[in-house]
Amino acid sequence: MSIASTKYRANLVSVQVSQGDIWEVHTITERYIIEKLIDPGPPPVFDPISGDDAELVLSDTGGPGGAGVIPGIGEPYGGGTAGGWMQTALVRRINWSMDPKGATFQATVEYSTRYFYSDDAKGLTPENEDVTTPTSLAPGVFLPASFTPIFRTRSMKLYRDDPGVTPVDEAVDLTSSDIGGVAKNKDMQVRQVGVRLRMYIDSSSTDIVTLDTTLQAYLGTKNNDDFLGYSPGKLVCEGASLNHLENEFYELVIDYLYDELYHNSQVPQLGTDGRPKMNGSNYADVRWARDARTGVDYNDIWASGALGESYKYQAYKGVWY
């Protein structure tokens, strides 16, 4: 394929395509031979090319439709199928090489993207928590997401064993009465799970300022809806980070913490001396208590439409299909 302007002619001599899995960078590489025209002819007359022409070729607008003879940095790939991944690939780098005689330039144009095309993608709608009943999504491009649990425990002082009051996700953060049970004074281990959610974000679709605002609203809160298989009140958002991968793509990481006691601990009532009040050998008053936290719908993190449904399914299932 040959593209000519009033100053240059570019001949596309090769195209290489490299496509990987959903977590990988996918690339397209085009190689052009560029000649400098004195007269487009026919027959064309060429002039020796110089190092300055590497810049002049990209600023030339004398080609078809006012474009140059090769794409510039940031331009999308011109081929591929509509709705496919190749059209999301943008020019990231151009390597120039002049032949020893100065007659032509070889320009190697490199495109890349992190969008992955699938015609077999599945998704979960915002209200669907059942990974066995996904929605089949229309063919299109998607970005990856994953959920990684890290299992651990925390130590809690057990003042009452077999309490009559079980900690639940109540509106209050301190039970209204003594929890009952058998007097104890020992440590116990409470099961916890560190939950890490990862997803790739396209900042040209979701800007960084919006993400910053969203993440700030999550920090220190608890879930008020089912999220990642955890019932309301059992997750808290401990932290988040946004890491630049390359170009417009970022990695969003959010850390949550599950606690089997809804993050409650047994707290005895204290006397004026700062010690627990006692009733003989028993503690006079013991209650379930936890930090006060605002409830937030964590499902708002999923993007709208097919991309968000794919994110959620990938996090729940571990694959996109």
C-alpha positions in Angstrom: 0.0 0.0 0.0 1.3 3.4 -1.0 0.2 6.8 0.4 1.5 10.0 -1.1 1.4 13.7 -0.3 2.9 16.6 -2.2 6.2 16.1 -0.4 6.5 12.4 0.6 5.5 8.9 -0.4 5.2 6.1 2.2 5.0 2.5 1.2 3.7 0.1 3.9 5.9 -3.0 3.6 4.9 -5.1 6.6 2.5 -5.4 9.5 3.1 -7.5 12.7 0.3 -8.2 15.2 0.8 -9.6 18.7 -2.2 -10.4 20.9 -2.1 -12.0 24.3 -4.4 -12.8 27.2 -6.7 -10.3 28.8 -4.0 -9.1 31.3 -1.4 -8.4 28.5 -0.5 -5.5 26.3 -1.5 -6.1 22.7 0.6 -4.6 19.9 0.6 -3.8 16.2 3.8 -2.8 14.3 3.8 -1.3 10.9 6.9 -0.7 8.8 7.0 2.0 6.1 9.6 3.0 3.5 9.4 6.7 3.1 10.7 8.7 0.0 11.0 12.4 -0.4 9.3 13.7 -3.5 10.5 16.6 -5.7 7.8 15.9 -8.3 5.0 13.4 -7.8 5.1 12.7 -11.5 4.3 10.6 -13.3 7.0 9.5 -13.2 7.9 10.6 -9.6 11.2 12.3 -9.0 12.8 11.9 -5.5 15.2 14.0 -3.5 17.7 12.7 -0.9 16.2 12.4 2.5 17.8 13.9 5.7 17.4 13.5 9.5 15.1 16.5 9.6 12.5 14.7 7.5 11.6 12.5 10.5 9.9 15.5 12.0 8.7 17.0 8.7 7.0 13.8 7.7 4.7 13.9 10.7 3.9 17.6 10.3 3.0 17.1 6.6 -0.7 17.5 6.0 -0.6 17.2 2.2 -1.9 13.6 2.2 -5.4 12.2 1.6 -8.0 14.2 3.7 -5.4 16.6 5.0 -3.5 13.8 6.8 0.1 12.8 6.6 1.6 9.7 4.9 2.0 7.8 8.2 0.1 8.1 11.5 1.4 10.3 14.3 1.7 9.6 18.0 -1.7 9.1 19.6 -3.5 8.2 16.4 -5.6 5.0 16.3 -4.9 2.1 14.1 -6.7 2.4 10.8 -7.5 -1.2 10.2 -9.2 -4.0 12.1 -12.9 -4.7 12.6 -15.3 -2.1 14.0 -15.6 -2.8 17.7 -12.5 -4.9 17.8 -9.4 -4.4 19.9 -7.2 -3.2 17.1 -9.1 0.0 16.7 -8.4 0.9 20.4 -4.6 0.6 19.7 -2.9 4.0 19.5 0.5 5.0 18.1 2.9 5.0 21.1 6.3 5.1 19.3 7.9 5.7 15.9 11.4 4.5 15.2 13.3 6.0 12.3 16.2 4.6 10.3 17.8 6.2 7.2 19.3 4.0 4.6 23.1 4.3 4.1 22.7 6.3 0.9 20.1 8.7 2.3 17.6 7.8 -0.3 14.8 6.6 2.0 13.7 6.5 5.6 12.3 3.4 7.3 9.7 4.3 9.9 8.5 1.6 12.3 5.2 2.6 13.8 4.3 0.8 17.1 0.7 0.7 18.4 -0.5 -0.8 21.7 -3.6 -1.2 23.8 -4.8 -3.1 26.9 -8.3 -3.7 25.6 -9.0 -7.4 25.0 -11.6 -8.5 22.5 -13.9 -11.4 23.3 -17.0 -12.9 21.6 -17.6 -15.2 24.6 -17.5 -12.8 27.6 -19.9 -13.1 30.5 -21.0 -10.6 33.1 -22.9 -10.1 36.3 -25.4 -7.3 36.6 -25.1 -5.0 39.6 -27.9 -6.8 41.5 -26.8 -10.4 40.7 -24.5 -12.0 43.3 -24.8 -15.5 41.8 -21.8 -16.4 39.7 -23.6 -19.5 38.4 -26.1 -17.4 36.5 -24.1 -14.9 34.5 -25.2 -12.8 31.5 -23.8 -13.5 28.1 -22.3 -10.2 26.8 -22.3 -9.0 23.2 -18.9 -9.3 21.5 -16.7 -6.4 22.3 -13.6 -5.1 24.1 -13.0 -5.5 27.8 -10.4 -4.8 30.5 -9.3 -7.3 33.3 -10.3 -7.5 36.9 -9.5 -9.9 39.7 -10.3 -10.5 43.4 -7.6 -12.1 45.7 -8.4 -13.2 49.2 -5.7 -13.3 51.9 -6.7 -15.3 54.9 -5.7 -14.3 58.4 -6.9 -13.8 62.0 -7.0 -11.1 64.7 -6.7 -11.6 68.4 -9.6 -10.5 70.6 -10.0 -10.5 74.3 -12.8 -12.9 75.3 -14.6 -11.6 78.4 -17.8 -13.8 77.9 -18.0 -17.2 76.3 -21.3 -18.4 74.7 -22.9 -14.9 74.9 -26.6 -14.6 74.5 -26.2 -11.7 72.2 -24.6 -12.3 68.8 -22.8 -9.5 67.0 -24.7 -8.5 63.9 -24.7 -5.6 61.5 -27.0 -3.4 63.5 -27.4 0.3 63.0 -25.7 0.9 66.4 -22.0 0.2 67.0 -22.5 -0.7 70.6 -25.1 -3.3 71.8 -27.8 -1.8 73.9 -27.4 -4.3 76.8 -25.1 -6.8 78.5 -24.3 -9.7 76.1 -24.6 -12.4 78.8 -22.7 -15.6 78.7 -20.0 -17.3 80.9 -17.3 -15.2 82.4 -13.9 -15.7 80.7 -10.6 -13.8 80.5 -8.6 -15.2 77.6 -7.7 -14.4 74.0 -9.5 -15.8 71.0 -8.7 -15.7 67.3 -11.3 -14.2 65.0 -11.3 -15.1 61.3 -10.6 -12.4 58.8 -10.0 -12.2 55.1 -8.0 -9.4 53.4 -9.8 -8.8 50.1 -7.9 -7.2 47.2 -9.7 -6.0 44.1 -7.6 -5.2 41.0 -8.8 -3.8 37.7 -7.4 -1.9 34.8 -8.8 1.5 34.1 -8.8 3.6 30.9 -8.4 7.2 32.0 -9.8 8.4 28.7 -13.1 7.0 29.8 -12.9 7.4 33.6 -10.8 10.4 34.6 -8.5 10.3 37.5 -10.2 13.1 39.5 -13.5 11.1 39.4 -11.7 8.0 40.7 -10.0 10.0 43.4 -13.3 11.3 44.7 -14.9 7.8 44.5 -12.0 6.2 46.4 -12.0 8.9 49.1 -15.7 8.2 49.7 -14.9 4.4 50.2 -12.1 4.7 52.7 -13.0 3.7 56.3 -16.5 2.7 55.3 -18.4 -0.6 55.5 -20.5 -2.3 52.7 -24.2 -1.8 53.0 -25.0 -4.3 50.2 -23.7 -7.7 49.3 -20.2 -7.3 47.7 -17.8 -10.0 46.4 -19.9 -12.6 48.2 -19.8 -10.8 51.6 -23.0 -9.8 53.4 -23.6 -6.2 54.5 -21.4 -4.9 57.3 -18.8 -7.6 57.1 -16.4 -5.6 54.8 -14.5 -2.4 55.5 -12.4 -0.5 53.0 -8.9 -0.2 54.4 -7.1 1.5 51.5 -6.7 2.0 47.8 -4.1 2.9 45.2 -4.0 4.0 41.6 -0.9 3.0 39.7 0.0 4.2 36.3 0.8 1.3 33.9 1.4 3.2 30.7 -0.3 5.7 28.4 -4.0 6.1 29.4 -4.1 2.8 31.4 -4.0 2.6 35.2 -4.2 -0.2 37.7 -6.8 0.4 40.4 -6.3 -1.6 43.6 -8.7 -1.5 46.5 -8.2 -3.4 49.8 -11.1 -4.5 51.9 -11.2 -6.5 55.2 -13.8 -9.1 56.1 -14.4 -9.9 59.8 -16.6 -12.8 61.0 -17.8 -10.7 63.9 -18.7 -7.7 61.8 -15.5 -6.1 63.2 -16.9 -6.2 66.8 -15.0 -6.8 70.0 -16.1 -7.5 73.5 -15.8 -4.4 75.6 -16.3 -4.3 79.4 -17.8 -1.3 81.1 -15.1 0.7 82.9 -15.2 2.2 86.4 -13.9 5.6 87.4 -10.5 4.0 88.0 -10.3 2.9 84.3 -10.7 -0.8 85.2 -13.5 -3.1 84.2 -16.4 -3.0 86.6 -16.7 -6.4 88.4 -19.6 -8.3 90.0 -17.7 -10.6 92.2 -15.6 -12.8 89.8 -17.7 -11.8 86.8 -17.6 -8.7 84.7 -20.5 -6.4 85.6 -21.3 -5.4 82.0 -19.8 -6.5 78.7 -21.0 -5.4 75.3 -20.2 -5.8 71.6 -18.6 -2.6 70.2 -16.9 -1.6 67.0 -15.7 1.6 65.2 -18.5 3.8 63.8 -18.5 3.5 60.0 -20.7 4.9 57.3 -22.3 2.3 54.9 -21.5 2.6 51.2 -22.6 0.7 48.2 -19.3 -0.8 47.0 -20.9 -2.1 43.8 -20.7 1.5 42.5 -17.1 0.7 41.7 -18.2 -1.4 38.7 -18.4 0.7 35.5 -21.8 1.0 33.8 -22.7 -1.3 31.0 -21.0 -4.4 29.6 -17.5 -3.4 30.9 -18.7 -3.2 34.5 -20.6 -6.5 34.2 -17.5 -8.1 32.9 -15.4 -6.6 35.7 -17.7 -8.0 38.3 -17.9 -11.5 36.7 -14.1 -11.7 36.4 -13.7 -10.8 40.1 -16.3 -13.4 41.2 -15.3 -16.2 38.7 -11.6 -15.6 38.0 -12.0 -15.7 34.2 -13.9 -13.6 31.6 -15.6 -16.5 29.9 
